[in-house]
Amino acid sequence: MKRSLFKYLSNLSPFNFLPETTIAKLSEKIIKDNCTEDEVLFVQGKSKVDSLYIIQSGALEIYYQEGRSKTLQGFLSEGEIYGGISILLNDGLSVRTVRTHENSTFLKLNKSIFLELCQSNEEFSSFFTDTFGKRMLDRSYSAIMSKTLQENNDLNLNIFNKHVSSLLIKEWAECAEQKTIRQAASIMSAQKKSALLIKNKQHEYTGIITDKDFREKVVVKGADPEDPVNTIMSSPIIYINNNTSVFDAIFTMSNHHIKHLVVQNDLGKIKGIITDHDMIVAQGQSPLSLLQQIVSVSSMEQLHTIQPQLPAMIRGMIHNGARSEFINRFITRISDEILKRIIRFALAKHGEPPVKFVFMIMGSEGRREQTLKTDQDNAILYEDTPKDNANEIHAYFLALGKTICTQLNQAGYTFCKGNVMAQNPKWCQPLAKWKSYFSNWINTPEPLALMHSSIFFDFRSGYGDDFLVEKLRDYLFEKLSKRSDLFYFHLTKNAQHFRPPLGFFRNFVLESHGKHKDAFDIKKAMTPIVDFTRLYSLYHKIEATNTLSRLLELKKLEVFEKQEYDDLKQAYTYLMQLRFVRQLSAILDMNEEADNYIIPKQLTHIEQRLLKEIFSLIEKFQQKMSLKFTANT
């Protein structure tokens, strides 16, 4: 068999790139395996691929799966290979659902041996990565995480990507709503449950009672134990779908200030209850506990201890499988909660505001894309006021802005170098003034001014009266509805100032001297995707500010084809993940401040190739943007 295998592999790409001595050794390590017709070998995004599969006879059906729908994409037949891209570029998870089309025989090469070959032979690995580069197919984020952060690949640890169905309590306690509070307490005690679902006479669930309800409404407030149980229940019940991620469940609990969620399936049937305790135990160091810390602080000074806890917690989240978009949302949520607490303390100090206002946030925080290296980009927008007390009102909000920005700085959110903050009189203004700012940017766009103002188009409410932000956004879209070709022209030209760091011969363009010699700034490398997506979103009047949310809305509007959407999303996600790796390494391993500089020499050949493919993709979309917005201007 060894001799026949040697001959077979010697004539099969990419094994024919290997030295004969290497092929001979492989012939001793390859395992033959047989499968019958109609066997599902792998499920897309769920099954681990532990070997390279070489089809010696038979055929495989390759399916693309999205949600519950499954589309036959093609077949692999004798001499073709499956598993290389999954192992190299998809963290070892199958990029497709695979089923045997007929009785088949495989030659299986162990994953560790395959990876050794890829590291030692560039032509061999290029066979797989070139295929990936041409098709940019189905990558989430690559094994960069496991290599750089020594991630544990056990799927049981990927808690943030798991569905809540994996943690829920499938047996729950319930009682009729006509039962007394005392009877309900007895049921909970007998069944040792921390929550009780309440049913009406039609056997419909109408509410939930938790141990917190008994403490606050019976023990503290003195509710009569003989009253009907529905007098203290919480209603309506907060439901989540059993396919909801654990990460999203954490935010749902935090948003509603609850510790129990009722889980139901797509048909509305209750499947169980999940508690905050279940998630804290599953997570180890809990993001939920950090959110709870923020809520419970009693002074501004206590808030200063929160942000420094993030790096270690983020590394733990990544070890537990959290993807970059989840981490962005988590960091942003922490920042939002810190901001709200600081503003409440500031309002207590300065007194009741004279008119309604909103504290706006822009930039990465406005897009909900904060990382571990971030500064402030904020402003105050307040109601238009009569001229006779305009100065007094402006002085109040300016003082409020200074207090908030100072406290944010002390809490770890550094002052903006460009002074785009609420403590700057220019960015602390009534609605009419803000309308004039946007009107000038759109009607008489100055290239340099527009470059500095682009972050303002990512504004959202951080605290206060949201209707003011809605009024400003309505005004913005109204202005953009009128002829604004020059605005889009200059916005496009500005966006093209940021080019991917890739030279004419596909080599990386790096810093030539200074502290970051031989490195490139990955934040700048990502900026074209942010700019490109912002521009198209403004053009199509999309309210979302988050880059991935904007991309999804543009796909729904068929501005992008599905493949274009997938390419941009995966490229952005990969770059963001790489950015987190660098920042965590700087803070936790080197005891330095976080930065965004990547040294290509420290990446593997595969990772470098992937970056080059992504940068080429970005250039393609920049050309598309240029053709649309500057060709006829």
C-alpha positions as CSV (number, residue, x, y, z in Angstrom):
1,M,0.0,0.0,0.0
2,K,2.8,2.4,0.9
3,R,4.3,2.1,-2.6
4,S,1.0,2.7,-4.3
5,L,0.3,5.6,-2.0
6,F,3.6,7.1,-2.8
7,K,2.9,6.9,-6.5
8,Y,-0.6,8.3,-6.1
9,L,0.5,11.3,-4.0
10,S,3.4,12.0,-6.3
11,N,1.0,12.7,-9.1
12,L,-1.6,14.6,-7.0
13,S,-1.5,18.4,-6.4
14,P,-0.4,19.9,-4.1
15,F,1.6,16.8,-2.9
16,N,3.6,16.8,-6.1
17,F,5.2,20.1,-4.8
18,L,6.8,18.1,-1.9
19,P,10.2,16.4,-1.9
20,E,10.1,12.7,-2.6
21,T,11.5,11.9,0.9
22,T,8.6,13.9,2.4
23,I,6.0,12.0,0.3
24,A,7.5,8.7,1.3
25,K,7.1,9.6,5.0
26,L,3.5,10.8,4.4
27,S,2.7,7.4,2.8
28,E,3.3,5.8,6.1
29,K,1.1,8.2,8.1
30,I,-2.0,8.4,5.8
31,I,-5.0,6.5,7.0
32,K,-7.6,5.0,4.7
33,D,-11.3,5.4,5.6
34,N,-14.5,4.3,4.0
35,C,-18.0,5.9,4.2
36,T,-21.3,4.8,2.9
37,E,-23.6,6.8,0.7
38,D,-25.6,9.7,2.3
39,E,-23.4,10.1,5.4
40,V,-23.1,13.7,6.7
41,L,-19.4,14.1,7.4
42,F,-19.4,17.8,8.5
43,V,-21.9,20.5,9.3
44,Q,-21.0,24.1,8.3
45,G,-19.6,26.2,11.1
46,K,-20.1,23.4,13.7
47,S,-18.0,20.3,12.9
48,K,-14.3,20.2,13.7
49,V,-12.1,19.1,10.7
50,D,-9.3,17.1,12.2
51,S,-7.9,15.7,9.0
52,L,-7.3,16.6,5.4
53,Y,-9.6,14.4,3.3
54,I,-8.3,13.2,-0.1
55,I,-11.0,11.5,-2.2
56,Q,-9.6,8.3,-3.5
57,S,-12.9,7.1,-4.9
58,G,-16.5,8.2,-4.8
59,A,-17.9,11.8,-4.4
60,L,-18.9,14.4,-1.9
61,E,-21.8,16.8,-2.0
62,I,-20.9,20.3,-0.8
63,Y,-23.7,22.5,0.7
64,Y,-23.8,26.1,1.6
65,Q,-25.9,26.5,4.8
66,E,-27.5,29.8,5.9
67,G,-29.8,29.4,8.9
68,R,-32.1,26.5,8.2
69,S,-31.7,26.6,4.4
70,K,-29.2,24.5,2.7
71,T,-28.1,25.0,-1.0
72,L,-26.1,22.4,-3.0
73,Q,-23.0,24.2,-4.2
74,G,-21.2,21.5,-6.0
75,F,-19.4,18.2,-5.9
76,L,-15.9,17.0,-5.1
77,S,-14.8,13.8,-6.9
78,E,-11.8,11.5,-7.1
79,G,-8.5,13.3,-6.6
80,E,-10.0,16.4,-5.0
81,I,-9.4,17.5,-1.4
82,Y,-11.6,18.8,1.4
83,G,-10.5,20.3,4.8
84,G,-7.5,22.5,4.0
85,I,-9.2,25.9,4.1
86,S,-11.3,24.8,7.1
87,I,-8.1,24.0,9.1
88,L,-6.0,26.9,7.9
89,L,-8.4,29.7,7.8
90,N,-11.6,28.9,9.7
91,D,-10.3,27.9,13.1
92,G,-10.7,24.2,12.2
93,L,-14.4,24.5,11.7
94,S,-15.9,23.1,8.5
95,V,-16.6,25.9,5.9
96,R,-19.3,23.8,4.3
97,T,-21.8,21.1,5.1
98,V,-20.4,17.9,3.5
99,R,-22.3,14.7,2.6
100,T,-21.2,11.6,0.7
101,H,-22.9,11.3,-2.7
102,E,-22.1,7.6,-3.0
103,N,-19.9,5.0,-1.2
104,S,-16.6,6.7,-0.9
105,T,-13.0,6.0,0.1
106,F,-10.8,8.7,1.7
107,L,-7.1,9.1,2.4
108,K,-6.9,11.1,5.7
109,L,-3.9,13.2,6.7
110,N,-3.8,14.2,10.3
111,K,-4.3,18.0,11.0
112,S,-1.0,18.4,12.9
113,I,1.0,16.8,10.0
114,F,-0.9,18.9,7.5
115,L,0.0,22.1,9.4
116,E,3.6,21.2,9.6
117,L,3.7,20.7,5.8
118,C,2.1,24.2,5.4
119,Q,4.7,25.8,7.6
120,S,7.6,24.2,5.9
121,N,6.5,24.3,2.3
122,E,5.2,27.6,0.8
123,E,4.0,26.1,-2.5
124,F,2.1,23.4,-0.7
125,S,0.3,25.9,1.6
126,S,-0.2,28.3,-1.3
127,F,-2.4,25.7,-3.0
128,F,-5.0,26.2,-0.3
129,T,-4.5,29.9,0.5
130,D,-4.5,30.9,-3.2
131,T,-7.9,29.1,-3.5
132,F,-9.0,31.1,-0.5
133,G,-7.7,34.3,-1.9
134,K,-9.5,33.9,-5.2
135,R,-12.8,33.0,-3.7
136,M,-12.5,34.7,-0.3
137,L,-14.9,32.0,0.9
138,D,-16.4,31.4,4.3
139,R,-13.9,32.5,6.8
140,S,-14.9,33.7,10.2
141,Y,-11.6,34.6,11.7
142,S,-8.5,32.5,11.2
143,A,-6.4,30.4,13.6
144,I,-4.5,33.6,14.3
145,M,-6.4,33.7,17.6
146,S,-5.3,30.3,18.7
147,K,-1.7,30.9,17.6
148,T,-1.4,34.4,19.1
149,L,-3.5,34.0,22.2
150,Q,-3.0,30.2,22.7
151,E,-6.8,29.8,22.5
152,N,-8.2,26.5,23.8
153,N,-9.9,25.0,20.8
154,D,-12.4,22.9,22.8
155,L,-15.8,23.9,21.4
156,N,-17.3,23.6,24.9
157,L,-15.4,26.7,25.8
158,N,-16.8,28.9,23.1
159,I,-19.5,30.1,25.5
160,F,-20.1,33.5,23.9
161,N,-20.9,31.9,20.5
162,K,-23.1,29.1,22.1
163,H,-26.8,29.3,22.1
164,V,-28.7,29.7,25.4
165,S,-30.3,26.3,24.8
166,S,-27.0,24.8,26.0
167,L,-27.3,26.4,29.4
168,L,-31.0,26.6,30.1
169,I,-32.8,24.8,33.0
170,K,-35.3,22.6,31.1
171,E,-37.5,22.0,34.2
172,W,-39.2,24.9,35.7
173,A,-41.8,25.6,38.4
174,E,-45.2,27.2,37.7
175,C,-48.5,27.9,39.4
176,A,-51.9,29.3,38.7
177,E,-52.3,33.1,39.1
178,Q,-55.2,32.6,41.6
179,K,-52.8,30.9,44.0
180,T,-51.7,33.0,47.0
181,I,-48.3,34.5,47.5
182,R,-47.7,32.0,50.4
183,Q,-48.6,29.0,48.2
184,A,-46.3,30.3,45.4
185,A,-43.5,30.6,47.9
186,S,-44.1,27.0,49.1
187,I,-44.0,25.7,45.5
188,M,-40.7,27.5,44.8
189,S,-39.2,26.3,48.1
190,A,-40.3,22.6,47.5
191,Q,-39.0,22.5,44.0
192,K,-35.8,24.5,44.9
193,K,-36.3,27.0,42.1
194,S,-35.4,30.7,42.0
195,A,-38.3,31.6,39.7
196,L,-41.9,30.6,39.1
197,L,-43.9,31.0,35.9
198,I,-47.5,32.1,36.4
199,K,-50.4,30.8,34.4
200,N,-54.0,32.1,33.9
201,K,-57.1,30.0,33.6
202,Q,-56.6,29.6,29.9
203,H,-53.2,28.0,30.7
204,E,-51.3,31.0,29.2
205,Y,-48.2,32.2,30.9
206,T,-48.9,35.8,32.1
207,G,-45.9,36.6,34.3
208,I,-42.9,35.5,36.4
209,I,-42.0,35.7,40.1
210,T,-38.4,35.5,41.2
211,D,-36.8,35.4,44.6
212,K,-36.1,39.1,44.1
213,D,-39.9,39.8,43.9
214,F,-40.4,38.0,47.2
215,R,-37.6,40.1,48.8
216,E,-38.7,43.5,47.5
217,K,-42.4,43.2,47.3
218,V,-43.2,40.9,50.3
219,V,-40.4,41.3,52.8
220,V,-39.5,45.0,52.2
221,K,-42.9,46.4,51.1
222,G,-45.0,44.2,53.2
223,A,-47.4,42.6,50.6
224,D,-50.0,40.3,52.2
225,P,-48.9,36.7,51.8
226,E,-52.6,35.8,51.3
227,D,-52.9,38.1,48.3
228,P,-53.1,36.5,44.8
229,V,-49.7,35.7,43.4
230,N,-50.4,37.8,40.3
231,T,-50.2,41.0,42.5
232,I,-46.5,40.7,42.8
233,M,-45.5,39.0,39.5
234,S,-43.5,40.7,36.8
235,S,-45.4,41.0,33.6
236,P,-45.0,40.7,30.6
237,I,-42.5,37.9,30.6
238,I,-39.2,38.7,28.8
239,Y,-38.6,36.0,26.3
240,I,-35.6,35.1,24.2
241,N,-35.3,32.5,21.4
242,N,-33.4,29.3,22.1
243,N,-31.0,30.2,19.3
244,T,-30.0,33.5,20.9
245,S,-26.3,33.6,21.8
246,V,-25.2,33.7,25.4
247,F,-23.6,37.0,24.7
248,D,-26.9,38.6,23.6
249,A,-28.7,37.1,26.5
250,I,-26.3,38.9,28.8
251,F,-27.2,42.2,27.3
252,T,-30.9,41.4,27.4
253,M,-30.7,40.8,31.2
254,S,-28.7,44.0,31.7
255,N,-31.1,46.1,29.6
256,H,-34.1,44.9,31.6
257,H,-32.3,44.7,35.0
258,I,-33.4,41.1,35.5
259,K,-31.7,37.8,36.4
260,H,-34.0,35.3,34.7
261,L,-35.0,34.9,31.0
262,V,-37.6,32.5,29.7
263,V,-36.4,30.7,26.6
264,Q,-38.8,29.7,23.8
265,N,-38.4,28.1,20.4
266,D,-39.4,29.5,16.9
267,L,-42.9,28.3,17.5
268,G,-43.3,30.1,20.8
269,K,-43.1,27.0,22.9
270,I,-41.3,27.5,26.2
271,K,-38.1,25.4,26.5
272,G,-36.8,26.5,29.8
273,I,-35.3,29.3,31.9
274,I,-31.8,30.7,32.0
275,T,-30.4,32.6,34.9
276,D,-27.5,35.1,35.4
277,H,-25.9,32.5,37.7
278,D,-25.9,30.0,34.9
279,M,-24.0,32.4,32.6
280,I,-21.6,33.6,35.3
281,V,-20.6,30.0,36.1
282,A,-20.2,29.2,32.4
283,Q,-18.1,32.3,31.7
284,G,-15.8,32.3,34.7
285,Q,-14.9,36.0,34.9
286,S,-18.2,37.5,34.1
287,P,-18.9,40.4,31.8
288,L,-22.3,40.6,33.4
289,S,-20.7,41.2,36.8
290,L,-18.7,44.1,35.4
291,L,-21.9,45.7,34.1
292,Q,-23.4,45.1,37.6
293,Q,-20.4,46.9,39.2
294,I,-21.1,50.0,37.1
295,V,-24.7,50.1,38.2
296,S,-23.9,49.8,41.8
297,V,-21.2,52.5,42.1
298,S,-21.9,55.4,44.5
299,S,-19.3,57.9,43.3
300,M,-17.4,59.0,40.2
301,E,-14.2,57.8,41.7
302,Q,-15.4,54.2,41.8
303,L,-16.0,54.4,38.1
304,H,-12.3,54.9,37.5
305,T,-11.6,51.3,38.5
306,I,-13.8,49.8,35.8
307,Q,-12.0,50.5,32.5
308,P,-8.6,49.0,33.7
309,Q,-10.4,45.6,34.2
310,L,-11.3,45.4,30.5
311,P,-8.1,44.0,29.0
312,A,-7.9,40.8,31.1
313,M,-11.7,40.3,30.7
314,I,-11.5,40.7,26.9
315,R,-8.7,38.2,26.7
316,G,-10.8,35.8,28.7
317,M,-13.7,36.4,26.4
318,I,-11.6,35.7,23.3
319,H,-10.3,32.5,25.0
320,N,-14.0,31.6,25.4
321,G,-14.7,32.1,21.7
322,A,-16.1,35.6,21.5
323,R,-15.8,37.2,18.1
324,S,-14.7,40.7,17.5
325,E,-18.1,42.1,16.8
326,F,-19.3,40.8,20.2
327,I,-16.2,42.3,21.9
328,N,-16.8,45.7,20.2
329,R,-20.4,45.7,21.5
330,F,-19.3,44.7,25.0
331,I,-16.6,47.4,25.2
332,T,-19.1,49.9,23.8
333,R,-21.8,48.8,26.3
334,I,-19.3,49.3,29.2
335,S,-18.4,52.7,27.9
336,D,-22.1,53.7,27.5
337,E,-22.9,52.6,31.1
338,I,-19.9,54.4,32.5
339,L,-20.9,57.5,30.5
340,K,-24.5,57.4,31.9
341,R,-23.3,57.1,35.4
342,I,-20.9,60.0,35.0
343,I,-23.6,62.2,33.5
344,R,-26.0,61.4,36.3
345,F,-23.3,62.4,38.9
346,A,-22.6,65.5,36.9
347,L,-26.3,66.5,36.7
348,A,-26.5,66.1,40.5
349,K,-23.6,68.5,40.8
350,H,-24.8,71.1,38.3
351,G,-28.5,70.9,38.9
352,E,-31.5,70.4,36.7
353,P,-30.7,71.3,33.0
354,P,-32.5,74.5,31.9
355,V,-33.8,72.8,28.6
356,K,-33.9,69.4,27.2
357,F,-30.6,68.1,25.9
358,V,-28.7,65.0,24.6
359,F,-25.1,64.0,25.0
360,M,-24.0,62.8,21.6
361,I,-21.2,60.4,20.9
362,M,-19.4,60.0,17.6
363,G,-16.5,58.2,16.1
364,S,-15.8,54.6,17.1
365,E,-18.0,54.9,20.1
366,G,-20.8,56.3,17.9
367,R,-20.4,53.3,15.6
368,R,-20.2,50.9,18.6
369,E,-16.8,49.8,17.5
370,Q,-14.6,50.8,20.5
371,T,-11.4,48.9,21.1
372,L,-8.9,49.1,24.0
373,K,-7.3,52.2,22.6
374,T,-9.9,54.9,22.4
375,D,-10.3,58.6,23.1
376,Q,-13.3,60.8,23.4
377,D,-15.5,62.1,20.5
378,N,-18.6,63.7,22.0
379,A,-20.8,66.8,21.9
380,I,-23.8,68.3,23.5
381,L,-27.0,69.2,21.6
382,Y,-29.7,71.1,23.4
383,E,-33.1,72.6,22.5
384,D,-33.2,76.0,20.7
385,T,-33.6,78.8,23.3
386,P,-34.8,82.4,23.3
387,K,-31.9,84.9,22.7
388,D,-32.4,86.7,26.0
389,N,-31.1,83.7,28.1
390,A,-29.1,81.9,25.4
391,N,-25.7,82.8,27.0
392,E,-26.8,81.6,30.4
393,I,-28.0,78.3,29.0
394,H,-24.9,77.8,27.0
395,A,-22.7,78.4,30.0
396,Y,-24.6,75.7,32.0
397,F,-24.1,73.1,29.3
398,L,-20.5,74.0,28.7
399,A,-19.8,73.6,32.4
400,L,-21.7,70.3,32.4
401,G,-19.6,69.2,29.4
402,K,-16.3,70.1,31.1
403,T,-17.3,68.0,34.1
404,I,-18.3,65.0,32.0
405,C,-15.2,65.1,29.8
406,T,-12.9,65.5,32.8
407,Q,-14.4,62.5,34.5
408,L,-14.3,60.4,31.3
409,N,-10.6,61.2,31.0
410,Q,-10.0,60.1,34.6
411,A,-12.1,56.9,33.9
412,G,-9.7,55.9,31.1
413,Y,-11.2,57.7,28.1
414,T,-8.5,60.2,27.1
415,F,-9.2,63.7,25.9
416,C,-9.6,64.0,22.1
417,K,-6.5,65.4,20.5
418,G,-8.6,67.3,18.0
419,N,-10.8,68.7,20.9
420,V,-14.0,67.2,19.5
421,M,-15.6,67.1,22.9
422,A,-18.6,68.6,24.7
423,Q,-16.2,70.8,26.7
424,N,-15.4,72.7,23.5
425,P,-17.8,75.6,23.1
426,K,-18.0,74.9,19.3
427,W,-19.4,71.4,20.0
428,C,-21.8,72.4,22.7
429,Q,-24.6,74.1,20.8
430,P,-28.4,74.2,20.3
431,L,-30.2,72.3,17.6
432,A,-30.3,75.2,15.1
433,K,-26.5,75.6,15.3
434,W,-26.0,71.9,14.7
435,K,-28.3,72.1,11.7
436,S,-26.1,74.9,10.3
437,Y,-23.0,72.8,10.8
438,F,-24.4,69.9,8.8
439,S,-25.8,72.3,6.2
440,N,-22.4,73.8,5.6
441,W,-20.7,70.5,5.4
442,I,-23.2,69.3,2.8
443,N,-23.8,72.5,0.8
444,T,-20.3,74.0,0.7
445,P,-18.0,71.1,1.5
446,E,-14.4,72.1,2.1
447,P,-12.2,69.0,1.6
448,L,-10.1,69.6,4.7
449,A,-13.0,70.5,7.0
450,L,-15.0,67.6,5.7
451,M,-12.1,65.2,6.5
452,H,-12.1,66.3,10.1
453,S,-15.9,66.3,10.3
454,S,-16.5,62.8,8.9
455,I,-16.8,61.3,12.5
456,F,-19.8,63.6,13.1
457,F,-21.8,61.5,10.6
458,D,-21.6,58.6,13.0
459,F,-23.5,60.4,15.8
460,R,-25.9,58.7,18.2
461,S,-27.4,59.4,21.5
462,G,-25.3,58.6,24.6
463,Y,-27.7,60.1,27.2
464,G,-30.6,62.4,27.3
465,D,-33.6,63.2,25.1
466,D,-33.2,61.0,22.0
467,F,-35.8,63.0,20.0
468,L,-33.2,65.8,19.5
469,V,-30.8,63.3,17.8
470,E,-33.8,62.1,15.6
471,K,-34.5,65.7,14.6
472,L,-30.9,66.3,13.6
473,R,-30.8,63.0,11.7
474,D,-34.1,63.8,9.9
475,Y,-32.6,67.2,9.0
476,L,-29.4,65.6,7.7
477,F,-31.3,63.2,5.4
478,E,-33.5,66.0,4.2
479,K,-30.4,68.0,3.2
480,L,-28.9,64.9,1.5
481,S,-32.1,64.4,-0.5
482,K,-31.4,67.5,-2.4
483,R,-28.6,67.7,-4.9
484,S,-25.4,67.0,-3.0
485,D,-23.0,65.6,-5.6
486,L,-20.2,67.8,-4.5
487,F,-20.5,66.6,-0.9
488,Y,-20.3,62.9,-2.0
489,F,-17.4,63.8,-4.3
490,H,-15.3,65.3,-1.6
491,L,-16.3,62.6,0.9
492,T,-15.1,60.0,-1.6
493,K,-11.8,61.9,-2.3
494,N,-11.2,62.1,1.5
495,A,-11.9,58.4,1.9
496,Q,-9.3,57.7,-0.7
497,H,-6.6,59.3,1.4
498,F,-6.5,56.1,3.4
499,R,-5.1,53.4,1.3
500,P,-4.5,49.8,2.3
501,P,-0.7,49.4,3.1
502,L,0.0,47.3,0.0
503,G,2.6,48.2,-2.6
504,F,2.6,47.8,-6.4
505,F,4.3,44.4,-6.1
506,R,1.9,43.3,-3.4
507,N,4.4,43.9,-0.7
508,F,3.4,45.6,2.6
509,V,4.0,49.3,2.9
510,L,5.6,49.8,6.4
511,E,6.9,52.6,8.6
512,S,10.5,53.2,7.6
513,H,11.8,54.7,10.9
514,G,10.8,55.6,14.4
515,K,9.2,53.6,17.2
516,H,7.0,51.6,14.8
517,K,9.6,50.8,12.1
518,D,8.7,47.8,10.0
519,A,5.0,48.0,11.1
520,F,1.7,49.3,9.7
521,D,-1.2,50.9,11.4
522,I,-4.1,48.4,11.2
523,K,-6.6,51.1,12.3
524,K,-5.7,53.1,9.2
525,A,-5.9,49.9,7.1
526,M,-9.5,49.4,8.3
527,T,-10.5,53.0,7.8
528,P,-11.4,52.5,4.1
529,I,-14.1,50.0,5.0
530,V,-15.6,52.4,7.6
531,D,-15.5,55.3,5.1
532,F,-16.8,53.3,2.2
533,T,-19.7,52.0,4.3
534,R,-20.5,55.4,5.8
535,L,-20.6,57.0,2.4
536,Y,-23.0,54.5,0.9
537,S,-25.2,54.6,4.1
538,L,-25.5,58.3,3.9
539,Y,-26.4,58.1,0.2
540,H,-29.1,55.5,1.0
541,K,-30.3,57.3,4.2
542,I,-29.5,54.4,6.5
543,E,-29.8,55.3,10.2
544,A,-27.5,52.7,11.6
545,T,-24.0,53.9,12.6
546,N,-22.3,50.5,13.2
547,T,-20.2,49.4,10.2
548,L,-21.4,45.8,10.1
549,S,-25.1,46.9,10.7
550,R,-24.7,49.4,7.8
551,L,-23.3,46.7,5.6
552,L,-26.2,44.4,6.4
553,E,-28.8,47.2,5.5
554,L,-27.0,47.9,2.3
555,K,-27.1,44.2,1.4
556,K,-30.9,44.2,2.1
557,L,-31.3,47.2,-0.2
558,E,-29.3,45.1,-2.8
559,V,-26.6,47.8,-3.0
560,F,-24.2,44.9,-2.5
561,E,-24.5,41.4,-3.7
562,K,-24.4,38.7,-1.1
563,Q,-20.8,37.8,-1.9
564,E,-19.6,41.4,-1.7
565,Y,-21.3,41.7,1.7
566,D,-19.7,38.5,2.9
567,D,-16.3,39.6,1.7
568,L,-16.4,43.0,3.4
569,K,-17.9,41.6,6.6
570,Q,-15.3,38.9,6.9
571,A,-12.4,41.2,6.0
572,Y,-13.5,43.8,8.6
573,T,-14.0,41.2,11.3
574,Y,-10.6,39.6,10.7
575,L,-8.8,43.0,10.8
576,M,-10.7,43.9,14.0
577,Q,-9.7,40.6,15.6
578,L,-6.1,41.2,14.7
579,R,-6.3,44.6,16.1
580,F,-7.5,43.2,19.5
581,V,-4.7,40.7,19.5
582,R,-2.1,43.5,19.1
583,Q,-3.7,45.7,21.8
584,L,-4.0,42.9,24.3
585,S,-0.4,41.9,23.7
586,A,0.8,45.4,24.3
587,I,-1.2,45.9,27.5
588,L,-1.0,42.5,29.2
589,D,2.3,41.0,27.8
590,M,4.5,44.1,27.4
591,N,3.0,46.4,30.0
592,E,2.7,49.2,27.4
593,E,-0.1,51.4,26.2
594,A,-2.3,49.8,23.5
595,D,-1.5,50.7,19.9
596,N,-2.6,49.6,16.5
597,Y,0.7,48.7,14.9
598,I,1.2,45.3,13.3
599,I,4.6,43.9,12.3
600,P,4.1,41.5,9.4
601,K,7.3,39.6,10.1
602,Q,5.7,38.4,13.4
603,L,2.8,36.8,11.4
604,T,2.8,33.5,9.8
605,H,3.0,33.1,6.0
606,I,-0.6,32.2,5.8
607,E,-1.7,35.3,7.9
608,Q,0.4,37.6,5.7
609,R,-1.2,36.1,2.6
610,L,-4.6,36.6,4.0
611,L,-3.9,40.2,4.9
612,K,-2.7,40.9,1.3
613,E,-5.9,39.4,-0.1
614,I,-8.0,41.6,2.2
615,F,-6.1,44.7,1.3
616,S,-6.6,43.9,-2.4
617,L,-10.3,43.4,-1.7
618,I,-10.4,46.9,-0.1
619,E,-8.7,48.5,-3.1
620,K,-11.4,46.9,-5.3
621,F,-14.2,48.5,-3.3
622,Q,-12.4,51.8,-3.2
623,Q,-12.4,51.8,-7.0
624,K,-16.1,50.9,-7.0
625,M,-16.8,53.9,-4.7
626,S,-14.7,56.2,-6.9
627,L,-16.6,55.2,-10.1
628,K,-19.9,55.8,-8.5
629,F,-19.3,59.2,-6.8
630,T,-16.6,60.9,-8.7
631,A,-16.7,59.7,-12.3
632,N,-19.4,62.2,-13.5
633,T,-18.6,65.1,-11.2
